[in-house]
Amino acid sequence: MMICAGCAVKKVHVLNISKTDRGIDRAYEQALHGRYNAAFRTYKAIQSNFPHSSPGDKALFYMGIIWAYPDNPRMNYKKALACFKRVLKNYPDTNLRMNARAWIHVLNDVIAKNRKIEELIQVNIEMKKRLEKLRTVNSTLREQFKKIKEVDITTQKRKLEH
């Protein structure tokens, strides 16, 4: 039994932990079957009901997993990272602390590397454009050289004829 500290009138809220555990299990099953939005909504509801205590920590942690999950078409590393950071902030005594810290480290690394990859892709695009311009200039110079060479040959022939 838990007393709601925020209630104006003292009410006693009975928390059915087994129902919450079933909710965690149901959300996990939804995610396993590719129903990520449904799983996310279920975890979100649990986390909202337990903003600073377990099983809210588990729900928030698994929300982060869903955001990071590679088969999720809405995969978003930054949102996953935010979930894991909130686990540490909102649930300082959680037994998921070590896992959340590991995910934070990995996601920060992946995000940084993805940023570097994007920068390198942009540099590559710019270099390809520059290369194409240089090829155009090279082609133009070759044509000019060919014409100058023809003029020179013609000039040499005229000199030899006179």
FIKOLZA-1660 file (N, C-alpha, C; in steps of 0.1 Angstrom, whole numbers, plus 5000, padded with zeros to 4 digits):
% residues 162
   i   px   py   pz ch aa at
   1 5008 4988 5000  A  M  N
   1 5000 5000 5000  A  M CA
   1 5009 5012 5000  A  M  C
   2 5004 5023 4993  A  M  N
   2 5012 5035 4992  A  M CA
   2 5002 5047 4994  A  M  C
   3 5007 5057 5002  A  I  N
   3 4999 5069 5004  A  I CA
   3 5004 5079 4994  A  I  C
   4 4995 5085 4987  A  C  N
   4 4998 5095 4977  A  C CA
   4 5001 5108 4984  A  C  C
   5 5014 5113 4983  A  A  N
   5 5018 5124 4991  A  A CA
   5 5013 5137 4985  A  A  C
   6 5009 5137 4972  A  G  N
   6 5004 5149 4965  A  G CA
   6 4989 5151 4966  A  G  C
   7 4982 5142 4973  A  C  N
   7 4967 5144 4974  A  C CA
   7 4963 5154 4984  A  C  C
   8 4954 5162 4981  A  A  N
   8 4949 5172 4991  A  A CA
   8 4942 5165 5003  A  A  C
   9 4933 5155 4999  A  V  N
   9 4927 5147 5009  A  V CA
   9 4935 5134 5009  A  V  C
  10 4937 5130 5022  A  K  N
  10 4945 5118 5023  A  K CA
  10 4937 5106 5018  A  K  C
  11 4943 5100 5007  A  K  N
  11 4937 5088 5001  A  K CA
  11 4947 5078 5001  A  K  C
  12 4943 5066 5002  A  V  N
  12 4953 5055 5001  A  V CA
  12 4951 5048 4987  A  V  C
  13 4962 5048 4980  A  H  N
  13 4962 5041 4967  A  H CA
  13 4968 5027 4969  A  H  C
  14 4960 5018 4964  A  V  N
  14 4965 5004 4965  A  V CA
  14 4971 5001 4951  A  V  C
  15 4984 4998 4951  A  L  N
  15 4991 4995 4939  A  L CA
  15 4991 4980 4937  A  L  C
  16 4986 4976 4926  A  N  N
  16 4986 4962 4922  A  N CA
  16 4999 4959 4915  A  N  C
  17 5010 4955 4922  A  I  N
  17 5023 4953 4916  A  I CA
  17 5022 4942 4905  A  I  C
  18 5015 4932 4908  A  S  N
  18 5014 4921 4898  A  S CA
  18 5008 4926 4885  A  S  C
  19 4999 4936 4886  A  K  N
  19 4993 4942 4873  A  K CA
  19 5003 4950 4866  A  K  C
  20 5011 4957 4874  A  T  N
  20 5022 4965 4867  A  T CA
  20 5032 4956 4861  A  T  C
  21 5036 4945 4868  A  D  N
  21 5045 4935 4862  A  D CA
  21 5040 4929 4849  A  D  C
  22 5027 4927 4849  A  R  N
  22 5020 4922 4837  A  R CA
  22 5021 4932 4826  A  R  C
  23 5020 4945 4830  A  G  N
  23 5021 4955 4820  A  G CA
  23 5035 4956 4814  A  G  C
  24 5045 4954 4822  A  I  N
  24 5059 4954 4817  A  I CA
  24 5061 4942 4808  A  I  C
  25 5056 4931 4812  A  D  N
  25 5057 4918 4804  A  D CA
  25 5049 4920 4791  A  D  C
  26 5037 4926 4791  A  R  N
  26 5029 4929 4779  A  R CA
  26 5036 4938 4770  A  R  C
  27 5042 4949 4775  A  A  N
  27 5050 4958 4766  A  A CA
  27 5062 4951 4760  A  A  C
  28 5068 4943 4768  A  Y  N
  28 5080 4935 4762  A  Y CA
  28 5075 4926 4751  A  Y  C
  29 5064 4919 4753  A  E  N
  29 5059 4911 4742  A  E CA
  29 5055 4919 4730  A  E  C
  30 5049 4930 4732  A  Q  N
  30 5045 4939 4721  A  Q CA
  30 5058 4943 4713  A  Q  C
  31 5068 4946 4720  A  A  N
  31 5081 4950 4713  A  A CA
  31 5087 4938 4706  A  A  C
  32 5086 4927 4712  A  L  N
  32 5091 4915 4705  A  L CA
  32 5084 4912 4692  A  L  C
  33 5071 4915 4691  A  H  N
  33 5063 4913 4679  A  H CA
  33 5063 4925 4670  A  H  C
  34 5072 4935 4673  A  G  N
  34 5073 4946 4663  A  G CA
  34 5063 4957 4665  A  G  C
  35 5055 4956 4676  A  R  N
  35 5045 4966 4679  A  R CA
  35 5052 4977 4688  A  R  C
  36 5061 4984 4683  A  Y  N
  36 5069 4993 4691  A  Y CA
  36 5061 5005 4697  A  Y  C
  37 5052 5010 4689  A  N  N
  37 5044 5021 4694  A  N CA
  37 5035 5017 4706  A  N  C
  38 5029 5005 4704  A  A  N
  38 5021 5000 4715  A  A CA
  38 5029 4997 4728  A  A  C
  39 5041 4991 4726  A  A  N
  39 5050 4989 4737  A  A CA
  39 5054 5002 4744  A  A  C
  40 5057 5011 4735  A  F  N
  40 5062 5024 4741  A  F CA
  40 5051 5031 4749  A  F  C
  41 5038 5030 4744  A  R  N
  41 5027 5036 4751  A  R CA
  41 5025 5029 4765  A  R  C
  42 5026 5016 4765  A  T  N
  42 5024 5008 4777  A  T CA
  42 5035 5012 4787  A  T  C
  43 5048 5012 4782  A  Y  N
  43 5059 5016 4791  A  Y CA
  43 5057 5030 4796  A  Y  C
  44 5052 5039 4788  A  K  N
  44 5050 5053 4791  A  K CA
  44 5040 5054 4802  A  K  C
  45 5029 5047 4801  A  A  N
  45 5019 5047 4811  A  A CA
  45 5024 5042 4825  A  A  C
  46 5032 5032 4825  A  I  N
  46 5038 5026 4837  A  I CA
  46 5047 5037 4843  A  I  C
  47 5056 5042 4834  A  Q  N
  47 5066 5052 4839  A  Q CA
  47 5059 5064 4845  A  Q  C
  48 5048 5069 4839  A  S  N
  48 5040 5080 4844  A  S CA
  48 5034 5077 4857  A  S  C
  49 5030 5065 4860  A  N  N
  49 5024 5061 4873  A  N CA
  49 5035 5060 4884  A  N  C
  50 5047 5058 4880  A  F  N
  50 5058 5056 4889  A  F CA
  50 5070 5064 4885  A  F  C
  51 5068 5078 4886  A  P  N
  51 5078 5087 4881  A  P CA
  51 5091 5087 4889  A  P  C
  52 5091 5082 4901  A  H  N
  52 5104 5082 4909  A  H CA
  52 5106 5069 4916  A  H  C
  53 5099 5058 4912  A  S  N
  53 5101 5045 4919  A  S CA
  53 5099 5034 4909  A  S  C
  54 5103 5022 4913  A  S  N
  54 5102 5011 4905  A  S CA
  54 5087 5006 4904  A  S  C
  55 5082 5002 4893  A  P  N
  55 5088 4998 4881  A  P CA
  55 5089 5009 4870  A  P  C
  56 5088 5021 4874  A  G  N
  56 5089 5032 4865  A  G CA
  56 5103 5033 4859  A  G  C
  57 5113 5029 4867  A  D  N
  57 5127 5028 4861  A  D CA
  57 5128 5018 4850  A  D  C
  58 5122 5006 4852  A  K  N
  58 5122 4996 4842  A  K CA
  58 5115 5001 4829  A  K  C
  59 5104 5007 4831  A  A  N
  59 5096 5011 4819  A  A CA
  59 5104 5022 4812  A  A  C
  60 5110 5031 4819  A  L  N
  60 5118 5042 4812  A  L CA
  60 5130 5035 4805  A  L  C
  61 5137 5026 4812  A  F  N
  61 5148 5019 4806  A  F CA
  61 5144 5012 4793  A  F  C
  62 5133 5005 4793  A  Y  N
  62 5129 4998 4781  A  Y CA
  62 5124 5007 4770  A  Y  C
  63 5119 5019 4774  A  M  N
  63 5116 5029 4764  A  M CA
  63 5129 5033 4756  A  M  C
  64 5140 5034 4764  A  G  N
  64 5153 5037 4758  A  G CA
  64 5157 5026 4748  A  G  C
  65 5155 5013 4753  A  I  N
  65 5158 5002 4744  A  I CA
  65 5150 5002 4731  A  I  C
  66 5137 5005 4732  A  I  N
  66 5129 5006 4720  A  I CA
  66 5134 5017 4711  A  I  C
  67 5138 5028 4716  A  W  N
  67 5143 5039 4707  A  W CA
  67 5156 5035 4701  A  W  C
  68 5164 5027 4707  A  A  N
  68 5177 5022 4702  A  A CA
  68 5176 5010 4694  A  A  C
  69 5165 5003 4694  A  Y  N
  69 5164 4990 4687  A  Y CA
  69 5165 4991 4672  A  Y  C
  70 5174 4984 4666  A  P  N
  70 5176 4985 4652  A  P CA
  70 5164 4982 4643  A  P  C
  71 5155 4973 4647  A  D  N
  71 5144 4970 4638  A  D CA
  71 5132 4980 4640  A  D  C
  72 5133 4989 4649  A  N  N
  72 5123 4999 4651  A  N CA
  72 5125 5009 4640  A  N  C
  73 5115 5011 4631  A  P  N
  73 5116 5021 4620  A  P CA
  73 5117 5035 4625  A  P  C
  74 5113 5038 4638  A  R  N
  74 5115 5051 4643  A  R CA
  74 5127 5052 4652  A  R  C
  75 5137 5043 4651  A  M  N
  75 5148 5043 4659  A  M CA
  75 5154 5057 4660  A  M  C
  76 5158 5061 4672  A  N  N
  76 5163 5074 4674  A  N CA
  76 5173 5074 4686  A  N  C
  77 5186 5074 4683  A  Y  N
  77 5196 5073 4694  A  Y CA
  77 5195 5085 4704  A  Y  C
  78 5192 5097 4699  A  K  N
  78 5191 5108 4708  A  K CA
  78 5180 5106 4718  A  K  C
  79 5169 5101 4714  A  K  N
  79 5157 5099 4723  A  K CA
  79 5161 5087 4732  A  K  C
  80 5167 5077 4727  A  A  N
  80 5172 5066 4736  A  A CA
  80 5181 5071 4747  A  A  C
  81 5191 5079 4743  A  L  N
  81 5200 5085 4752  A  L CA
  81 5193 5093 4763  A  L  C
  82 5183 5101 4759  A  A  N
  82 5175 5109 4769  A  A CA
  82 5168 5100 4779  A  A  C
  83 5163 5089 4774  A  C  N
  83 5156 5080 4783  A  C CA
  83 5166 5074 4794  A  C  C
  84 5178 5070 4789  A  F  N
  84 5187 5064 4799  A  F CA
  84 5193 5075 4808  A  F  C
  85 5194 5087 4804  A  K  N
  85 5198 5098 4813  A  K CA
  85 5187 5101 4823  A  K  C
  86 5175 5100 4819  A  R  N
  86 5164 5102 4829  A  R CA
  86 5163 5091 4839  A  R  C
  87 5167 5079 4835  A  V  N
  87 5167 5067 4844  A  V CA
  87 5177 5071 4856  A  V  C
  88 5188 5076 4852  A  L  N
  88 5198 5080 4863  A  L CA
  88 5193 5091 4871  A  L  C
  89 5187 5101 4865  A  K  N
  89 5183 5113 4872  A  K CA
  89 5170 5110 4881  A  K  C
  90 5160 5104 4875  A  N  N
  90 5148 5102 4882  A  N CA
  90 5148 5090 4892  A  N  C
  91 5157 5080 4890  A  Y  N
  91 5157 5068 4898  A  Y CA
  91 5172 5066 4902  A  Y  C
  92 5177 5074 4911  A  P  N
  92 5191 5073 4915  A  P CA
  92 5195 5060 4922  A  P  C
  93 5185 5053 4928  A  D  N
  93 5188 5040 4935  A  D CA
  93 5184 5028 4926  A  D  C
  94 5182 5030 4914  A  T  N
  94 5177 5019 4905  A  T CA
  94 5189 5008 4904  A  T  C
  95 5184 4996 4903  A  N  N
  95 5194 4985 4900  A  N CA
  95 5198 4985 4885  A  N  C
  96 5192 4994 4877  A  L  N
  96 5195 4995 4863  A  L CA
  96 5205 5006 4860  A  L  C
  97 5211 5012 4871  A  R  N
  97 5220 5023 4870  A  R CA
  97 5232 5019 4861  A  R  C
  98 5238 5008 4864  A  M  N
  98 5250 5003 4856  A  M CA
  98 5247 5001 4841  A  M  C
  99 5235 4995 4839  A  N  N
  99 5231 4993 4825  A  N CA
  99 5228 5006 4818  A  N  C
 100 5222 5015 4825  A  A  N
 100 5219 5028 4819  A  A CA
 100 5231 5036 4816  A  A  C
 101 5241 5035 4825  A  R  N
 101 5254 5042 4822  A  R CA
 101 5261 5036 4810  A  R  C
 102 5260 5023 4809  A  A  N
 102 5267 5016 4798  A  A CA
 102 5260 5021 4785  A  A  C
 103 5247 5021 4785  A  W  N
 103 5240 5025 4773  A  W CA
 103 5243 5040 4769  A  W  C
 104 5244 5048 4779  A  I  N
 104 5247 5062 4777  A  I CA
 104 5261 5063 4771  A  I  C
 105 5270 5056 4776  A  H  N
 105 5284 5056 4770  A  H CA
 105 5284 5052 4755  A  H  C
 106 5277 5040 4753  A  V  N
 106 5277 5035 4739  A  V CA
 106 5270 5044 4730  A  V  C
 107 5258 5050 4734  A  L  N
 107 5251 5059 4725  A  L CA
 107 5258 5072 4723  A  L  C
 108 5265 5077 4733  A  N  N
 108 5273 5089 4731  A  N CA
 108 5283 5086 4720  A  N  C
 109 5290 5075 4721  A  D  N
 109 5300 5071 4712  A  D CA
 109 5294 5069 4697  A  D  C
 110 5283 5062 4696  A  V  N
 110 5276 5060 4683  A  V CA
 110 5272 5074 4677  A  V  C
 111 5266 5082 4685  A  I  N
 111 5262 5095 4681  A  I CA
 111 5273 5104 4676  A  I  C
 112 5284 5103 4683  A  A  N
 112 5296 5111 4679  A  A CA
 112 5302 5105 4666  A  A  C
 113 5302 5092 4665  A  K  N
 113 5308 5086 4653  A  K CA
 113 5299 5089 4641  A  K  C
 114 5286 5088 4643  A  N  N
 114 5276 5091 4632  A  N CA
 114 5278 5106 4628  A  N  C
 115 5280 5115 4637  A  R  N
 115 5282 5129 4634  A  R CA
 115 5295 5130 4625  A  R  C
 116 5306 5123 4629  A  K  N
 116 5318 5123 4622  A  K CA
 116 5316 5117 4608  A  K  C
 117 5309 5106 4607  A  I  N
 117 5306 5100 4594  A  I CA
 117 5298 5111 4585  A  I  C
 118 5289 5118 4591  A  E  N
 118 5281 5128 4583  A  E CA
 118 5291 5139 4578  A  E  C
 119 5300 5143 4587  A  E  N
 119 5309 5153 4583  A  E CA
 119 5318 5148 4572  A  E  C
 120 5323 5136 4573  A  L  N
 120 5331 5130 4562  A  L CA
 120 5323 5128 4549  A  L  C
 121 5311 5125 4550  A  I  N
 121 5302 5124 4538  A  I CA
 121 5301 5137 4531  A  I  C
 122 5300 5148 4539  A  Q  N
 122 5299 5162 4533  A  Q CA
 122 5312 5165 4527  A  Q  C
 123 5323 5162 4534  A  V  N
 123 5337 5165 4528  A  V CA
 123 5338 5157 4515  A  V  C
 124 5334 5145 4515  A  N  N
 124 5335 5136 4503  A  N CA
 124 5326 5143 4491  A  N  C
 125 5314 5147 4494  A  I  N
 125 5306 5154 4484  A  I CA
 125 5313 5166 4478  A  I  C
 126 5318 5174 4487  A  E  N
 126 5325 5186 4483  A  E CA
 126 5338 5183 4474  A  E  C
 127 5345 5172 4479  A  M  N
 127 5357 5168 4471  A  M CA
 127 5353 5163 4457  A  M  C
 128 5342 5156 4456  A  K  N
 128 5337 5151 4443  A  K CA
 128 5333 5162 4434  A  K  C
 129 5327 5173 4440  A  K  N
 129 5323 5184 4432  A  K CA
 129 5336 5191 4427  A  K  C
 130 5346 5192 4436  A  R  N
 130 5358 5199 4432  A  R CA
 130 5365 5191 4422  A  R  C
 131 5365 5178 4423  A  L  N
 131 5372 5169 4413  A  L CA
 131 5365 5171 4400  A  L  C
 132 5352 5171 4399  A  E  N
 132 5345 5173 4387  A  E CA
 132 5348 5186 4380  A  E  C
 133 5349 5197 4388  A  K  N
 133 5354 5210 4383  A  K CA
 133 5368 5209 4377  A  K  C
 134 5377 5202 4385  A  L  N
 134 5390 5201 4380  A  L CA
 134 5391 5192 4367  A  L  C
 135 5382 5183 4366  A  R  N
 135 5382 5175 4354  A  R CA
 135 5377 5183 4342  A  R  C
 136 5368 5192 4345  A  T  N
 136 5363 5201 4334  A  T CA
 136 5374 5211 4330  A  T  C
 137 5381 5216 4340  A  V  N
 137 5392 5225 4337  A  V CA
 137 5403 5218 4329  A  V  C
 138 5406 5206 4334  A  N  N
 138 5416 5198 4327  A  N CA
 138 5412 5195 4312  A  N  C
 139 5400 5191 4310  A  S  N
 139 5395 5189 4297  A  S CA
 139 5396 5202 4288  A  S  C
 140 5392 5213 4294  A  T  N
 140 5393 5226 4286  A  T CA
 140 5408 5229 4283  A  T  C
 141 5416 5227 4293  A  L  N
 141 5431 5229 4290  A  L CA
 141 5437 5220 4280  A  L  C
 142 5432 5208 4280  A  R  N
 142 5437 5198 4270  A  R CA
 142 5433 5203 4256  A  R  C
 143 5420 5207 4255  A  E  N
 143 5415 5212 4242  A  E CA
 143 5423 5224 4238  A  E  C
 144 5426 5233 4247  A  Q  N
 144 5433 5245 4244  A  Q CA
 144 5448 5241 4239  A  Q  C
 145 5453 5232 4247  A  F  N
 145 5467 5227 4244  A  F CA
 145 5467 5221 4230  A  F  C
 146 5457 5213 4227  A  K  N
 146 5456 5207 4213  A  K CA
 146 5456 5217 4202  A  K  C
 147 5447 5228 4205  A  K  N
 147 5446 5238 4195  A  K CA
 147 5459 5246 4193  A  K  C
 148 5466 5249 4204  A  I  N
 148 5479 5256 4204  A  I CA
 148 5489 5248 4197  A  I  C
 149 5489 5235 4200  A  K  N
 149 5498 5226 4193  A  K CA
 149 5496 5225 4178  A  K  C
 150 5483 5225 4174  A  E  N
 150 5480 5226 4159  A  E CA
 150 5485 5239 4153  A  E  C
 151 5483 5250 4160  A  V  N
 151 5488 5263 4155  A  V CA
 151 5503 5263 4154  A  V  C
 152 5509 5257 4164  A  D  N
 152 5524 5256 4164  A  D CA
 152 5529 5248 4152  A  D  C
 153 5522 5236 4150  A  I  N
 153 5526 5228 4139  A  I CA
 153 5524 5235 4126  A  I  C
 154 5513 5242 4124  A  T  N
 154 5510 5249 4112  A  T CA
 154 5521 5260 4110  A  T  C
 155 5524 5267 4121  A  T  N
 155 5535 5277 4120  A  T CA
 155 5548 5271 4117  A  T  C
 156 5552 5260 4122  A  Q  N
 156 5564 5254 4119  A  Q CA
 156 5565 5249 4104  A  Q  C
 157 5554 5244 4099  A  K  N
 157 5553 5240 4085  A  K CA
 157 5555 5252 4076  A  K  C
 158 5549 5263 4079  A  R  N
 158 5550 5275 4071  A  R CA
 158 5565 5280 4071  A  R  C
 159 5571 5279 4082  A  K  N
 159 5585 5284 4083  A  K CA
 159 5594 5275 4074  A  K  C
 160 5591 5262 4075  A  L  N
 160 5599 5253 4067  A  L CA
 160 5597 5255 4052  A  L  C
 161 5585 5259 4048  A  E  N
 161 5581 5261 4034  A  E CA
 161 5588 5274 4029  A  E  C
 162 5591 5283 4037  A  H  N
 162 5598 5295 4033  A  H CA
 162 5612 5295 4034  A  H  C
% end
